[in-house]
Amino acid sequence: MITGEQVRAARKLLGWSQEDLAGHAGMSDYTVGTFERGLRPSENTVTVLQRALESAGVEFPEGEPVRLRKP
């Protein structure tokens, strides 16, 4: 499972705000913000956020930093 810190790093790689990610994930920016600040949302919410970021080209390799997928 990804962490709030990884979500923040992924957003920065994409140049997205919390509002941008929330829009892509179909949830509130409040939910994104609370996760980034360390409060753990439901497993489903984390999955939706991860899928939104991955569909935009972010990879979450295990044991490595968040990165953009190579073309």
Secondary structure, DSSP 8 states (H G I E B T S, - for coil): ---HHHHHHHHHHHT--HHHHHHHHTS-HHHHHHHHTT----HHHHHHHHHHHHHTTEE--TTS--EE---
